[in-house]
Amino acid sequence: MSGATFIECQSNDFLLSSLLYEFSQNINADVILFQDHVVTEYINPGVIFRLRDKEDNVFEHKMEPMGNYILELNKKIIATGGFMLYYNMPFADLYMEVEDEYRRQGFGTFLLQELKKECYLAGRVSAARCDIQNKASRATIIKAGLKVVGYMLTGDIKKIQ
């Protein structure tokens, strides 16, 4: 009746996901969902975590929005990140981007760890998501103390016979 052609839900929403499995086909999961799990205590000597200033010279971002927080190494901004408050309380969705030449060195993990602290100071609970194919982001998120809690599922609504 509504004209909807697909259903999207989180696999950890048991009522909606059961409806998805009953009334749709071609079900796919493209995104992994994470929630905070453990506190990490990584130290990164020489790296400064701070709020971004308007005057900061930030590298060009390819995937994520420029965050309100930065990592600075030797007076150079090497990563930005933040958290989005666009969905249900008390959760905040972490995001970050590390400049290409500084990836795979633990900076993303350190940034997420510090962003988790800021989330809690803001009265929120850290969560994250990433593309199911993005192994590097998944590993970074898990190393920062979050755990997999579900998947974003989509399915085409079956025709009623």
RODO-2510 file (C-alpha; in nm, 4 decimals, decimal comma):
residues 161
     n   res          X          Y          Z
     1     m     0,0000     0,0000     0,0000
     2     s     0,2809     0,2426     0,0827
     3     g     0,4791     0,1726    -0,2326
     4     a     0,7917     0,0859    -0,0343
     5     t     1,0285    -0,1378    -0,2304
     6     f     1,2801    -0,2383     0,0356
     7     i     1,3273    -0,2810     0,4099
     8     e     1,6368    -0,1693     0,6001
     9     c     1,7059    -0,2541     0,9624
    10     q     1,9716    -0,3467     1,2119
    11     s     2,0103    -0,7175     1,2789
    12     n     2,0027    -0,6458     1,6533
    13     d     1,6480    -0,5033     1,6194
    14     f     1,4785    -0,8397     1,6581
    15     l     1,1228    -0,7345     1,5719
    16     l     1,2102    -0,5460     1,2540
    17     s     1,4691    -0,8008     1,1408
    18     s     1,2137    -1,0821     1,1808
    19     l     0,9751    -0,8819     0,9591
    20     l     1,2560    -0,8291     0,7080
    21     y     1,3192    -1,2036     0,6853
    22     e     0,9491    -1,2808     0,6505
    23     f     0,8536    -1,0155     0,3953
    24     s     1,1651    -0,9547     0,1859
    25     q     1,4110    -1,1315    -0,0400
    26     n     1,7639    -1,0663    -0,1678
    27     i     1,8753    -0,9812     0,1855
    28     n     2,2208    -0,8248     0,2158
    29     a     2,4441    -0,6854     0,4862
    30     d     2,6834    -0,4092     0,3768
    31     v     2,7619    -0,2410     0,7096
    32     i     2,8916    -0,3748     1,0427
    33     l     2,7657    -0,2126     1,3659
    34     f     2,9829    -0,1746     1,6764
    35     q     2,9285    -0,0663     2,0373
    36     d     3,1785     0,0209     2,3054
    37     h     3,3081    -0,2820     2,4894
    38     v     3,6318    -0,2148     2,6782
    39     v     3,8458     0,0795     2,7834
    40     t     4,1821     0,0935     2,6083
    41     e     4,4942     0,2668     2,7358
    42     y     4,7082     0,3247     2,4261
    43     i     4,9821     0,5839     2,4496
    44     n     5,1218     0,7501     2,1413
    45     p     5,4312     0,9572     2,2335
    46     g     5,4545     1,2894     2,0559
    47     v     5,0934     1,2803     1,9335
    48     i     4,8581     1,5532     2,0508
    49     f     4,4819     1,4986     2,0595
    50     r     4,2880     1,8255     2,0612
    51     l     3,9933     2,0199     1,9231
    52     r     4,0409     2,1454     1,5688
    53     d     4,0933     2,5214     1,5278
    54     k     3,9573     2,7217     1,2343
    55     e     4,3143     2,8096     1,1359
    56     d     4,4349     2,4475     1,1224
    57     n     4,5677     2,3260     0,7880
    58     v     4,3902     1,9922     0,7464
    59     f     4,4615     1,7366     0,4735
    60     e     4,2000     1,6644     0,2056
    61     h     3,9439     1,4084     0,3227
    62     k     3,8382     1,1312     0,0852
    63     m     3,5826     0,9327     0,2857
    64     e     3,4707     1,0920     0,6095
    65     p     3,3738     1,4476     0,7052
    66     m     3,6399     1,6625     0,8652
    67     g     3,6112     1,6023     1,2371
    68     n     3,6062     1,8495     1,5233
    69     y     3,9033     1,6719     1,6829
    70     i     4,2513     1,6172     1,5443
    71     l     4,5697     1,4253     1,5997
    72     e     4,8795     1,6359     1,5557
    73     l     5,2318     1,4957     1,5148
    74     n     5,5325     1,7276     1,4838
    75     k     5,2945     2,0223     1,4253
    76     k     5,1258     1,8394     1,1351
    77     i     4,7624     1,7249     1,1417
    78     i     4,7622     1,3549     1,0601
    79     a     4,4030     1,2573     1,1453
    80     t     4,0632     1,4051     1,2235
    81     g     3,7586     1,2555     1,3840
    82     g     3,4432     1,3203     1,5739
    83     f     3,1088     1,1759     1,6710
    84     m     2,7654     1,2249     1,5230
    85     l     2,4604     1,2739     1,7428
    86     y     2,2004     1,2247     1,4712
    87     y     2,0274     0,9178     1,6072
    88     n     1,8845     0,7647     1,9223
    89     m     2,0091     0,8577     2,2658
    90     p     2,2388     0,7756     2,4279
    91     f     2,4512     0,6669     2,1298
    92     a     2,7057     0,8681     1,9326
    93     d     2,8518     0,7381     1,6060
    94     l     3,2321     0,7710     1,5911
    95     y     3,4082     0,8575     1,2658
    96     m     3,7636     0,9386     1,1674
    97     e     4,0039     0,9673     0,8790
    98     v     4,3807     0,9277     0,8911
    99     e     4,6019     1,0842     0,6240
   100     d     4,7244     0,8146     0,3840
   101     e     5,0917     0,8136     0,4824
   102     y     5,0063     0,7698     0,8536
   103     r     4,7722     0,4729     0,8190
   104     r     4,8446     0,1282     0,9664
   105     q     5,0551     0,2807     1,2458
   106     g     4,7997     0,2847     1,5290
   107     f     4,6938     0,6485     1,4920
   108     g     4,3333     0,5607     1,4024
   109     t     4,3037     0,3369     1,7076
   110     f     4,4480     0,6076     1,9314
   111     l     4,2109     0,8677     1,7835
   112     l     3,9047     0,6442     1,8388
   113     q     4,0159     0,5771     2,1957
   114     e     4,0300     0,9501     2,2668
   115     l     3,6988     1,0137     2,0872
   116     k     3,5342     0,7515     2,3093
   117     k     3,6427     0,9539     2,6130
   118     e     3,4909     1,2702     2,4637
   119     c     3,1645     1,0845     2,3964
   120     y     3,1339     0,9856     2,7598
   121     l     3,2129     1,3409     2,8716
   122     a     2,9233     1,4517     2,6476
   123     g     2,6922     1,2006     2,8176
   124     r     2,6852     0,9635     2,5200
   125     v     2,7807     0,6007     2,4527
   126     s     3,0278     0,5262     2,1740
   127     a     2,9162     0,3319     1,8694
   128     a     3,0561     0,2948     1,5192
   129     r     2,9886     0,1402     1,1834
   130     c     3,1951     0,0523     0,8800
   131     d     3,1603    -0,1109     0,5420
   132     i     3,1654    -0,4894     0,5743
   133     q     3,4504    -0,5061     0,3178
   134     n     3,6718    -0,2516     0,4989
   135     k     3,9012    -0,4835     0,6957
   136     a     4,1366    -0,2037     0,8047
   137     s     3,8578     0,0052     0,9608
   138     r     3,7035    -0,3009     1,1240
   139     a     4,0386    -0,3941     1,2823
   140     t     4,0961    -0,0351     1,3982
   141     i     3,7511    -0,0117     1,5590
   142     i     3,7906    -0,3445     1,7384
   143     k     4,1416    -0,2575     1,8596
   144     a     3,9978     0,0674     2,0019
   145     g     3,7720    -0,1384     2,2299
   146     l     3,4457    -0,1695     2,0387
   147     k     3,2785    -0,4984     1,9489
   148     v     3,0514    -0,6163     1,6683
   149     v     2,6850    -0,6059     1,7737
   150     g     2,5056    -0,6350     1,4432
   151     y     2,4738    -0,5568     1,0753
   152     m     2,2668    -0,3200     0,8636
   153     l     2,0363    -0,5456     0,6621
   154     t     1,8456    -0,4566     0,3475
   155     g     1,5966    -0,6661     0,1561
   156     d     1,3627    -0,6191    -0,1396
   157     i     0,9980    -0,6432    -0,0350
   158     k     0,8313    -0,9548    -0,1760
   159     k     0,5341    -0,9104    -0,4033
   160     i     0,2085    -1,0053    -0,2298
   161     q     0,0443    -1,2939    -0,4111
***
